[in-house]
Amino acid sequence: MADLSINLAGIKSPNPFWLASAPPTNSGYQVQRAFEAGWGGAVWKTLGEPILNVSSRFAAISFNGQRVMGFNNIELITDRPLEENLKEIYETKKRFPDRAVVASLMVEPKREKWHEIVKRVEDVGVDGLELNFGCPHGMAERGMGSASGQVPELVERQTYWVKEVARTPVIVKLTPNITDITATAEAAAQGGADAISLINTINSLMGVDLDTWNTIPHVAGKGAHGGYCGPAVKPIALNMVAECARHPRIRIPISGIGGISNWRDAVEFMLMGATGVQVCTAVMHHGFRIIEDMIEGLNHYLDEKGIASVMDIVGKSVSKYSDWGDLDLNYKVVARIHRERCIQCNKCYISCEDASHQCIERCIDENRKEYLKVREEDCVGCNLCSIVCPVDGAIEMIEVPSEHPPMTWNERQAALGRLSGCSVDIKSL
């Protein structure tokens, strides 16, 4: 079996699967049960000055019969005394010395506040710190959470304050509620962060009750925006991880977060640059035991690929992620329908006819049976038909040899610039 152990900026764990800072890591009882089940690490629910949470605080959205496709919460940091949390962290680390125990921290943007909590938390034996600059709804009036995380200068300054006294690795958790996440990621690196974690939750309002007109969730008839997570946010998170991983001035490890529900999701994040991953919503939906399938699936995948260590896959797809202007304009694929698998539902025909390029025809064979055929010369390879098709393998996207050499938009524009003063017909490029 492959070696699943990871080393994230000096924080070691027996596998890349950590629990994210959230309700599942609210107490020593929960974290210890998670470690018994097999989780490699846990980021303790955010510590700071205890607050009062509201009721109710969670909501979810389902889609096409799948429950909890997206999840929303308006819960804040721990509502338990710091001393109680520290005692349980100490006991947990003592019982599970080989597991990563990371403390998530959030305090006011004051140097002395950061110094005080860092020293107290490190004294109980944590393996690292995660600075929560990502919570979208938590105590913004005090300059905390994403109120700091949306300002690169504040991210850099507070990271620097923590690094002044920290003896363990410092991870900075980033908010996705920003135009360019690489700006704050770079600021964290400039401040001395040993790693970054992303993404935290996304600003959201889950819904409105059509009978009462209350928001979902609501607190005595009033609502507030919350943090969105779950499988629906995975593509957003994966993009932001990839953007940070390929950025030339962000050369620190990444802990990937956002919609990770199984081992396949974890592999995608690691291929796109994450050294390890953090999981929350999937555990809230299914419990700690999902780790068994995640470990088994990752082991099987690595064995099938002949890969000795999970660390060997980190970042292997980053070079394949680029800008639109670097894509080959002359590369082409077309759709091809396999009649033996087609169930004649006509989903592809309707989608192509109404929302794409009208290149699927209804045909009649020699036995007077109707079938669908793609007019390949008019197909632009948009993939829509294969996406809406309910039968795996019934529609295949086939690469078509090009008559022209590869050319990107950037190359084309450069060539047009060079030839603009010549007599050559530049429209042919």
Long-range contacts (C-beta under 8 A, 24 or more apart in sequence): 1-299, 1-303, 2-298, 2-299, 2-302, 2-303, 2-307, 2-308, 2-309, 2-310, 3-308, 3-309, 3-310, 3-311, 4-40, 4-295, 4-298, 4-299, 4-302, 4-310, 5-40, 5-309, 5-310, 5-311, 6-40, 6-275, 6-276, 6-310, 6-311, 7-275, 7-311, 8-100, 8-169, 8-171, 8-195, 8-253, 8-255, 8-275, 8-276, 9-128, 9-169, 9-171, 9-194, 9-195, 9-252, 9-253, 9-275, 10-128, 10-168, 10-169, 10-194, 11-41, 11-100, 11-102, 11-127, 11-128, 11-168, 11-169, 12-100, 12-127, 13-40, 13-41, 13-98, 13-99, 13-100, 13-276, 14-40, 14-98, 14-99, 15-39, 15-40, 15-295, 15-298, 15-310, 16-40, 16-266, 16-270, 16-275, 16-276, 16-277, 16-298, 16-310, 17-41, 17-266, 17-276, 17-277, 17-279, 17-291, 17-294, 17-295, 18-42, 18-43, 18-100, 18-102, 18-255, 18-276, 18-277, 18-278, 18-279, 19-43, 19-278, 19-279, 19-280, 19-283, 20-257, 20-278, 20-279, 20-280, 21-45, 21-46, 21-104, 21-130, 21-132, 21-173, 21-278, 22-280, 22-284, 23-75, 23-280, 23-284, 24-280, 24-283, 24-284, 24-288, 26-78, 26-80, 27-80, 27-88, 28-87, 28-88, 28-89, 28-91, 28-92, 29-88, 31-88, 31-92, 31-101, 32-92, 32-95, 32-96, 33-288, 34-283, 34-288, 34-291, 35-92, 35-95, 35-96, 35-99, 37-288, 37-289, 37-291, 37-292, 38-291, 38-292, 38-295, 39-99, 39-288, 39-291, 40-99, 40-100, 40-276, 41-99, 41-100, 41-101, 41-102, 41-127, 41-276, 42-99, 42-100, 42-101, 42-102, 43-102, 43-103, 43-104, 43-130, 43-197, 43-278, 44-85, 44-89, 44-101, 44-102, 44-103, 44-104, 44-126, 45-77, 45-78, 45-104, 46-77, 46-78, 46-104, 46-105, 46-106, 46-132, 46-135, 47-77, 47-78, 47-82, 47-85, 47-103, 47-104, 47-105, 47-106, 47-117, 47-121, 48-77, 48-78, 48-82, 48-105, 48-106, 48-107, 48-117, 48-144, 49-82, 49-107, 50-77, 50-78, 50-79, 50-80, 50-81, 50-82, 51-76, 51-77, 51-78, 51-79, 51-139, 52-79, 53-79, 54-219, 55-219, 56-217, 56-218, 56-219, 57-217, 58-217, 59-206, 59-207, 59-216, 59-217, 59-226, 60-206, 60-230, 61-206, 61-207, 61-232, 63-232, 67-285, 68-230, 68-231, 68-281, 68-284, 68-285, 69-230, 69-231, 69-232, 70-204, 70-206, 70-228, 70-229, 70-230, 70-231, 70-232, 70-233, 71-228, 71-229, 71-230, 71-281, 71-284, 71-285, 72-204, 72-205, 72-206, 72-217, 72-226, 72-227, 72-228, 72-229, 73-201, 73-226, 73-227, 73-229, 74-137, 74-217, 74-219, 74-223, 74-224, 74-225, 74-226, 74-227, 76-135, 76-137, 76-138, 76-139, 77-106, 77-132, 77-135, 77-138, 77-139, 82-117, 82-120, 86-120, 86-121, 86-123, 86-124, 87-124, 89-121, 89-124, 89-125, 89-126, 90-124, 90-125, 93-124, 93-125, 93-126, 93-127, 94-125, 100-127, 100-128, 101-125, 101-126, 101-127, 102-126, 102-127, 102-128, 102-129, 102-130, 102-171, 103-128, 103-129, 103-130, 104-129, 104-130, 104-131, 104-132, 104-173, 105-129, 105-130, 105-131, 105-132, 106-131, 106-132, 106-135, 106-138, 106-139, 106-144, 106-145, 107-144, 108-142, 108-143, 108-144, 109-143, 109-144, 109-148, 109-154, 109-157, 109-158, 111-161, 114-158, 114-161, 114-162, 114-165, 115-161, 115-164, 115-165, 118-162, 118-165, 118-166, 119-165, 122-166, 122-167, 122-168, 126-168, 127-168, 127-169, 128-168, 128-169, 128-170, 128-171, 128-194, 129-162, 129-166, 129-168, 129-169, 129-170, 129-171, 130-171, 130-172, 130-173, 130-197, 131-158, 131-159, 131-162, 131-170, 131-171, 131-172, 131-173, 131-193, 132-173, 132-200, 133-158, 133-172, 133-173, 133-174, 133-175, 133-184, 133-200, 134-173, 134-174, 134-175, 134-176, 134-198, 134-199, 134-200, 134-201, 135-175, 135-200, 135-201, 135-227, 136-175, 136-177, 136-200, 136-201, 136-202, 136-203, 136-225, 136-226, 136-227, 137-203, 137-224, 137-225, 137-226, 137-227, 145-175, 146-175, 146-177, 146-200, 149-173, 149-174, 149-175, 149-177, 149-178, 149-184, 149-200, 150-175, 150-177, 150-178, 150-184, 152-183, 152-184, 152-186, 152-187, 153-187, 155-184, 155-187, 155-188, 155-191, 156-187, 156-188, 156-190, 156-191, 157-191, 158-191, 159-187, 159-188, 159-191, 159-192, 159-193, 160-191, 160-192, 163-191, 163-192, 163-193, 169-194, 169-195, 170-194, 170-195, 171-195, 171-196, 171-197, 171-255, 172-196, 172-197, 173-197, 173-198, 173-200, 173-257, 174-198, 174-199, 174-200, 174-240, 175-199, 175-200, 176-200, 176-201, 176-202, 176-236, 176-237, 176-240, 176-258, 177-202, 177-203, 181-240, 181-243, 181-244, 182-243, 182-244, 182-247, 182-250, 185-244, 185-247, 185-250, 186-247, 186-249, 186-250, 188-252, 189-249, 189-250, 189-251, 189-252, 193-252, 194-252, 194-253, 195-252, 195-253, 195-254, 195-255, 195-275, 196-244, 196-250, 196-252, 196-253, 196-254, 196-255, 197-254, 197-255, 197-256, 197-257, 197-278, 198-237, 198-240, 198-241, 198-244, 198-254, 198-255, 198-256, 198-257, 198-258, 199-233, 199-236, 199-237, 199-240, 199-241, 199-257, 199-258, 200-227, 200-257, 201-226, 201-227, 201-228, 201-229, 201-233, 202-227, 202-228, 202-229, 202-233, 202-236, 203-227, 203-228, 204-228, 229-258, 229-259, 229-280, 229-281, 230-259, 230-281, 231-259, 231-261, 231-281, 231-282, 232-259, 233-258, 233-259, 234-258, 234-259, 234-260, 234-261, 234-265, 235-259, 237-269, 238-268, 238-269, 238-272, 241-269, 241-272, 241-273, 241-274, 242-272, 242-273, 242-318, 242-321, 244-273, 245-272, 245-273, 245-274, 245-315, 245-318, 245-321, 246-273, 246-318, 246-319, 246-321, 261-290, 262-290, 262-293, 262-294, 262-297, 263-293, 263-294, 263-295, 263-296, 263-297, 263-298, 263-301, 264-297, 266-294, 266-298, 267-298, 267-301, 267-313, 270-310, 270-313, 270-314, 270-315, 271-313, 271-314, 271-315, 271-316, 271-317, 271-318, 272-315, 272-317, 272-318, 272-321, 273-314, 273-315, 273-318, 274-314, 275-311, 275-314, 324-409, 325-408, 325-409, 325-410, 326-408, 326-409, 326-410, 327-408, 327-409, 328-406, 328-407, 328-408, 329-407, 329-408, 329-409, 329-412, 330-402, 330-404, 330-405, 330-406, 330-407, 331-399, 331-402, 331-406, 332-381, 332-399, 332-400, 332-402, 333-381, 333-397, 333-398, 333-399, 333-400, 334-374, 334-376, 334-379, 334-381, 334-397, 334-398, 334-400, 335-360, 335-374, 335-376, 335-379, 335-381, 335-383, 335-385, 335-386, 335-395, 335-396, 335-397, 335-398, 336-374, 336-376, 336-395, 336-396, 336-397, 336-398, 337-371, 337-372, 337-373, 337-374, 337-385, 337-394, 337-395, 338-393, 338-394, 338-395, 338-396, 339-371, 341-391, 341-393, 341-394, 342-371, 342-372, 342-391, 342-394, 343-390, 343-391, 343-394, 344-370, 344-371, 344-372, 345-390, 346-372, 347-388, 347-389, 347-390, 348-372, 348-384, 348-385, 348-386, 348-388, 348-389, 348-395, 351-384, 351-385, 351-388, 352-384, 352-385, 355-384, 356-380, 356-382, 356-384, 356-385, 357-382, 360-385, 376-400
